[in-house]
Amino acid sequence: MILNKSKRIVIKIGSSLLIRNNKINSTWVNKLSDDISKLSKYKIDIIIVTSGAIALGCKYLKINRKNLKLKEYQAVSAIGQIELINLFKKSLSKKKIKIGQILLTLEDTESRRRALNAKDTIENIFKLKGIPIVNENDTTATNEIRYGDNDRLAARVAQITSSDTLIMLSDVDGLYTKDPKKYKNVKHIKEVRTITDNIIKSASKSVTNYGSGGMITKIDAAKICMASGCKMILTKGSVNNPISKLEKVGSYTVFIPSTNSYNAKKKWILSSIKNKGSIIVDDGAGNAVIKGKSLLSVGIYEVNGKFERGDTVTILDKFNNKIGIGVTSYSSDEIIKIKGIKSDNIKDKLGYISRGEVIHIDNMVLYK
């Protein structure tokens, strides 16, 4: 099964799927909600990355998007965001599924600290039994700091949340040797394990009436996914119940990474050459970390260097032996204030709490 063993799935929805024949495709959204409800029953985390704010804003305002300038795009998007989130809220609430809206820019996913903040927000939405609805923040982004399409944004979201599958719902049922809309005698590519020059050449640059991306941006998204250990499935989304029909119809292209998301994340942490400092821990904390536990504030003995939340730091024992490295959830100044105290007391010291662990085991690589 193509979705077998998936624990966290990102579903990317294009604008052209939400609007058909110049009308909001409510029936399709309701059918997708049926699929999402079924996945949720298997305790699979779902993240939706959706386009459509500008398209829905234009429809609501009854204006043509072709002549819009950037500032006008931002204003139309602000109006369209309300239409977009209400569309999903109305549909998913019928399934008793709560949603939370997250707006991101290119900088939010490229900056390690901002990416960590976004991940924490998404994780907390999951804890509240909700589904995150992610879109690019067109209202504040400029040309220099925006993706311009949600294909690559979806891949970055999959990367920072350690998702194992990205389902790219498109207007095509996968990748072909040539654009099937323009050429005959084309072959459907079922599986991709390496993105070669031929794969890139086969990508179409066609753009739909409502979307801003083409096949090239989907290939770019696949590169990001495969590098982060996440498989990407490109399939036709315009059919009703597109997720359920993945298995039944079997019409898709799957991009398969050579590693899983866990190993890719470990490799990313190990490749970091900008370790900003170190955290010295006591024997109890050191032994706990070696046994696969997260690093808690109570076991921290000393802090060296100046670093911020999201930086990579070295974990040392009291004899300066390296235990591991990891991405810290707190800055050096914050850790100095909370070292030696229990996690339950962090809020009393700082007035807030980022998370219970100073370094979560998922964000850590051991040397031993």
Secondary structure, 3 states (H helix, E strand, C coil): CCCCCCCEEEEEECHHHHEECCEECHHHHHHHHHHHHHHHHCCCEEEEEECCHHHHHHHHHCCCHHHCCHHHHHHHHHHHHHHHHHHHHHHHHCCCCEEEEEEECHHHHHCHHHHHHHHHHHHHHHHCCEEEEEEECCCCCCHHHCCCCHHHHHHHHHHHCCCCEEEEEECCCCEECCCCCCCCCCCEECEECCCCHHHHHHCCCCCCCCCCCCHHHHHHHHHHHHHCCCEEEEEECCCCCCCHHHHHHCCEEEECCCCCHHHHHHHHHHCCCCCCEEEEECHHHHHHHHCCCCECHHHEEEEEECCCCCCEEEEECCCCCEEEEEECCCCHHHHHHHCCCCHHHHHHHHCCCCCCCCECHHHEEECC
